[in-house]
Amino acid sequence: MAKSSALNDKSQVLLKTLVEQYIQAGQPIPSKTLADSASVTVSPATVRNIMSDLEDLGYVSSPHTSAGRVPTSLGYRFFVDTLVKVDPLDTYDLASLNKNLDPDMTSHELIESASKLLSEFTRMAGLVTLPKRDQVMLRHVEFLSLEDNRVLVILVLDDHEVQNRVIYTQEAYSEVQLRQASNFINQNFSGEALGNIRDRLISSMRSDRENMSSLMRTTLEVADKAFDQEDISDFIVKGQENLLATNRALEDIRQLLQAISMKGEIIHLLDRCMDTEGVQLFIGNESGYDVLDECSVVTSPYHVDGDLVGVLGIIGPTRMAYDRIIPIVDATARLLGAALDSSRR
């Protein structure tokens, strides 16, 4: 960080004290309050001079209605990267998380539970993306004919979770045709990742489309749609109501909740976290989305069988207890991955 070299020890102590007091109080911190802090050993005049320098450097700002100062996104970033001490989660909290991430649950139940736990532990909104489709294994598939060229797809996945989808086909298929197609897939692709099934099946059949049997043509069309990944990128969110307890204006909260419900921007942000191991933070405008300018997003990827399959995290105000939030997100990601691993055994 280019500007960090401008912060000497006294400046760092004052910035750390201001951030900690602001996180606790939620009000702009006057210089006199900082000067009275036990951790500050310089004179009130020196405090005022240093705070003025910190403001010039962009680490703090002065709200128009107050003589005190608040940390900026840059100030929070320096605080998190340099000044905050993050300890591992204590034994009691770890045990509580572990108890509620039971490997006997289905993967969807585990993800629901992880999102709820993140919300309850942090008092923020908890987010967990569903595992990538190419990491979910097929145990069994059935196709059932419905009216109007619709087919009900019943997928039994590796942890015995059952998912139902309705697809639309170009022609109406009989129950016999659909049963033959499902039998073919079950015999040849049971235990394969869903994403691989679609790619392998379509690739092998399209090369000889002219000589396909009726069974192959039926299987190709229903598999093409049944295992399509376009509409499965999603996440589960819990605790949106916690955002109402923040200091943000009601209109800002409304826009943030709308962004979460629409999911597009949030999914793009979480997808970016799939490229990075460990806990990642987007503080204020670092996310690149205006609706998150006054928020922080703390994320961590989770793994199954050593493969990165999803991301979890929280969304909350920039004024959050990072020293507590970071280990909660980190531990939840590790425990969710371990539970998903065990549920496959």
N, C-alpha and C positions, 0 to 999 in steps of 0.2 A: 504494500500500500504506500503510495508515494508520499502521502502527507504524514504518515506515522512517525517519520524521523523528526518532525517538528515538535513532537510531544515528549518533553522531558519527564522525569519522575514525578515532579510536583503536578504537572498538567495531567498525567495519567491518574494520579491519586484523586484529583478533583473530578475528573471525568467519571471515574469509577464510582465515586461517592454520589455524584449527581444522578447517574443512571440508576443506581440501587435505590436511592431515595425516591426518584420519580416512579420507578416500578412499584414501589410500596405505596406511595401516597397518591399518585395519579394527578398531582398538581405541579405547576411550574415551581422550580426550586430557587428561592432567592439566594444571593451570595452570602447574606448574613447567616442563613441556615447552614450553608456549607461550611462557613468559617467556624460555626459552633460545633461542628461534627468532631467526634473524638479522633477520627482518622486523619484530620486535617491539622497540620502543625504550622501553617504559615499565617501571616496577619490578614485581617479582613481586606486591607488595601491590596495585598498581593492576590488574594482570591478574586477580587474584582478585575484586576488586570489580566489574570490568567483566563478567567471566563470570557473576557472580551476577546482575547486571542483565540480561544476555542471557537467562539462564534465567527470570527473572521475566517477561520480555517474550515468552517462548515460542520463542526462536530456537535454544536448546540445551536438553538435558535431561541428568540425571545418572542413569545406570543404578544400581539398588540395590546391585549387587555391585562397584561401582567408584567411586573418587574422581574419575575423569575425567569428561569430558562428551562428548556426541555431538550432531551437528546434528539438529534436528527437520525435519519437512516444511516448516515456515515458514522455518527457517534455510536449507535448500536452495533454497527459492524465492527468497529475497533474494539468495543467492549467485549463482544463475543469472541473475536479472534485472538485478543491479546490479554484482556483483563479478567475475564470471568473464570472461575475455577469450577470445572464440571466433575463431580464425583459419581462413581457408579451408583445405580439404584440400590437402596437398602434392601436387606433380606426380606423384610415384611412385605414391601411393595412387589418385589420379585415373586414371592410366593403367591400373592393375590393375583397377579397377572397370570402366572402359570396355572393356577387353579381354574381360572375362567377360560383358558385356551386348552380345552380338553381334546386330545387326539381322537376320541370317539365321535366327535362332531363331524359333520360333513364339511367340505372346504368352504361352502357358502356360509354355514353356521359359524365357522371359525373366523371368517372375515367380518361377518356381522358383529361377532363378539369383540374382535380386535378394535373395530371402529368405535364401538360403544365404550370399551375400556379406555381408549385414548381420550374420548370426550369426558368421561367421568374423572379420570386422573388429572387432566389438565384444565378442565372447565373451559375448553375451547371446542371447536368443531373438529371431530375426528374423521379422517378419510383413509380408505383402503381401496386400492385398485384390485379388481378381480384378476386372478392369475392369467397370464397370457395364454391364448388358446392353444398355441403350439406346445405348451407344457402340460396340457390336460389330456389324460389317456382315456381311450374308449374301452369300455368293457362290453357294451352291447348296444345295438340300435334297432329300433322298430319303426316302420313307416305304416301309418294308417290312413286310408282314403277318407277324405271329407268332400263336401259338396263344392261345386264351382272351382274345380281344378286345384283344390287345396289338399295338402298332405300334412298330417300331424307327425312330427318327428319326435320320438322318445329316445333320449340319450341317457344311458347309464354310464357314469364316469368312474374313474379309477377308485374313488373313495366311496363308491356306492351312491353317490348323489345322482338324482334323476332330474334332467332338464327337459322341458317340452318346448317345441317351437312349431309354428305353423308356417309352411312355405307354399308358394304359388307356382304351379308347373304349367308348361305350355299346352299340355294335353292331359286328359283325364286318364289315370292309371287304375287298373283293377286291383283288388286286394291281392290276387295271386301275383301280379307283376311286382307289387310293392314288397310282398313277402319274399319273393325270389331275390329282389335287390338287397333287402336287409340281410338275408341269409348269406349272400355273396360277400357283403362287407364284413359281417361277423366272422365268417370263416377265414377271411384273408387279412383283416386289419384289426382284429381285437388285440388290445394292448399297445396299439400305435397312438401317437399324439394326434389330436384332432386336426391340427393344421397340416400335418404330413399326409394324412389320409386323403384329404381333398386334393392336394398337389400331386401326389403319386397316382391317384386314380385318374384324375383328369389328364395328366401327362401321358399315361400309358394308353388310354382309350382314344384320345384325340388323334394320335398318330395313325390310327387305323379306323377312322370314323366310317369310311365307306363300307367296310366289311363287318361292322358291328352287328351282333345279334340283337334281337329285341330286348333281351335281358340287359345287355351292355348299355344300350341307349337309355333304358329306364334308369339304370344305376347311375349313369353319368349325370343325367339331369337332376335327379333327387339329391345325389351326393354333392353336386356343384352348389346347390342352394342350402342343403342341410348343414354343410361344414363351412359355409361362407363366414369369413371373419370380419366382414365390414361393420357389422352392427353389434359386436360384442365388447368393444373397448369401453369399459365402464368402471365406476367406482361406487362404493357404499359410503355414505356420510351419516354421521350421528352427531347430535348436540348442536345443531344450528341455533337453537334457542339460546345457547350460551353467548352468542355474538350480540344478543340484545342487551347484555349486561355491560358491554363496553362503553367507552365514552364517545363513540363515534355518533355523528348526526344520524337521525332516523332515515334520511334519504340515502346516506352512504350504506347503512345496514341493508336497506331494501335492495340496493344495487348489488351488494355482495351476495345476499341470499339468492337473488335472481341469477347471478353468475354461477353459483354453486348448482342451482337447479337446472340451468341450461347445460352445464357441464363442459362445454367446449373448451373455454380458456383454461379451466382447471385441469382437464385431461391433458392438454398440451403442456402445461407446466409440469405435471406429474411425469409425463413421458420423458421430459428432459432429464428428470432425476434417474431414469433407468440407465443412463450412461455413466453414473458416478457411484462408486461404492461409499458406504458410510453415511453418516448424517449430513444433510445438506440444508442450508438456510437461505431463504429469499426474504430479505428485510426491506419493507417499504417498496420503493419503485424498482428494486432489483429484479422483481418478477417480470417486468416489462408490460404489465397489465394495469391500466389506470384504476380499475376497481379494487386492486390489492395494494394501492399506494400507501395506505395507512395500516396495512396488515403485515404480519410475518407468517411465512409458511415454512414449517420444519418437517423434513421428510427423511426417510431411510428406506432403501430397498429391502425386500425380503426374498429369501432363497428357498428352493425346494430341490433336494438331491444335488445341491451344489450349483444349481442353475438359478439365475436371477429371473424371477417370474412376475414381480409386482412391486408396488411402492405403497407405503403408508405414511401418514403424518397428520399434522394438525394445521388449522388456520385460526389465527387469533390476532388481537391487536399487537402492534409493535411493542407496546408496554407489557411484556410478559416476563415471567421468571425463567430466563433461558437456562440457568444452571440446573433447574429442575426439569424443564420441558425436554431438553436434549437427551438426558439419560432415559426418560420414559419412552420417547420415540425409538431410541436405539434398542432398548430392551424388548419392547413390544415387537419390533421387526424380527429380532432373533428368536423370540419365543413362538411367534406365529409360524415362522419357517420350520422350527423344530416340530411343532404340532402337526403341520401339514405333512412333513416327512413321516412322522409316526402314523398318521392316518392312512398312509399308503401301504403300510406293512401288512 
